[in-house]
């Protein structure tokens, strides 16, 4: 089952309306509707966790939903929107990945950025500051 279909099934099981669930996780109900139908990709990891918890799901279900979110293809319209907002950054990243795939450390760093996690600060020499 897809990410959106899973959220909808769990919402139906919890007997919550779109508006009720959206209010619980502090997102717009139209965004939640688009996520459920696959018109929008999954939200951030924090919001995915919030969705699962608001639906009273177990930790295993939270992890399942996170896995589904990470495996979900982002709709082309959403990709285009991001490209329009930051074409030079996204373009440079895509060209770099096409020429040389990311190593594990680089991929982990990008995942941290995508998840909104704090990144290590660097000193003026580029070394991680403690």
Buried (B, 14 or more C-beta within 10 A) or exposed (E): EBBBEBBBEBBEEBEBEBEEBBBBBEBEBEBBBBBBEBBBBBBEBEBBBBBBBBBEBEEEBBEBBBEBBEEBEEBEEBEEEEEEEEEEEBEEEEEEEEEEEEEEEEEEBEEEEEEEEEEEEEEEEEEEEE
